[in-house]
Amino acid sequence: MRPRTAWRLSVLAGLVAFACSFAFGKIPGLVACGTFDGSGQLGPILAFELARSPGDIAALFGGGACRATFVAAQSTGLWLDALGFIPSYTAFLALAAIAASRGRLRLAIVAMLVIAGLSDEIEGVFMWRIMDTLPGTPGQLDALWWAVHIKFALLALGTTAIGLALLAKFKLWPMLFGLIVAVGGAATIYGFWTLPNAMMMAGFTYAWFAILVTAIVASFASGVFGRRMGARAG
């Protein structure tokens, strides 16, 4: 696949991913009923993902009519995640990696991103099972922990690697965009190691937006993002 084609497809997938991200905030009733929110920095979906015990789940979901509304909202969010957000962000990042990198590095980045997407889908299955048997079991929460952490770790590494691949082109615009992506990726890695930490999600937001802008620019000015003069083909 030619880099310009990959960038253009990445733009399309990225626009879908950002639209899905915006839609999460518009789901009616997606407001925690209880007291658990990790550390005061998490939204209701991330708080659910990072819950460590049935007690945390019980504190997040509360009870009564509010619980039923919250469960319905979380289910809507999981469908949006599984059918829209996960496939689109995986394609968005993988296509950007295909356009920005080469050889074994390209294969490594794409593999990390695909595994992250699969882990995210598995995470959703565990979240549905926990909601079916609220407040869930320790075994379910342990499985959820692994799926969530594999996902975030690989997304952080893959995002950072895309930034480094752009920096490695040694051309002005790729290096400028790559620096923003790499710094955002570094923030996600730091935030991951200090979870729960809002820095991780902020890092993803800035880095992914920078990748989207990069893809848009590269779609119309592919020569600016080509390899430097004298670089070997292949």
Sequence and secondary structure as in RCSB ss.txt:
>XXXX:A:sequence
MRPRTAWRLSVLAGLVAFACSFAFGKIPGLVACGTFDGSGQLGPILAFELARSPGDIAALFGGGACRATFVAAQS
TGLWLDALGFIPSYTAFLALAAIAASRGRLRLAIVAMLVIAGLSDEIEGVFMWRIMDTLPGTPGQLDALWWAVHI
KFALLALGTTAIGLALLAKFKLWPMLFGLIVAVGGAATIYGFWTLPNAMMMAGFTYAWFAILVTAIVASFASGVF
GRRMGARAG
>XXXX:A:secstr
  HHHHHHHHHHHHHHHHHHHHHHTT TT S SSS  TTTT  HHHHHHT  SHHHHHHHH SHHHHHHHHHHHH
HHHHHIIIIIHHHHHHHHHHHHHHH  HHHHHHHHHHHHHHHHHHHHHHHHHHHHHHTTT  HHHHHHHHHHHHH
HHHHHHHHHHHHHHHHHTT SHHHHHHHHHHHHHHHHHHHHHHT S HHHHHHHHHHHHHHHHHHHHHHH GGGG
S  TT    
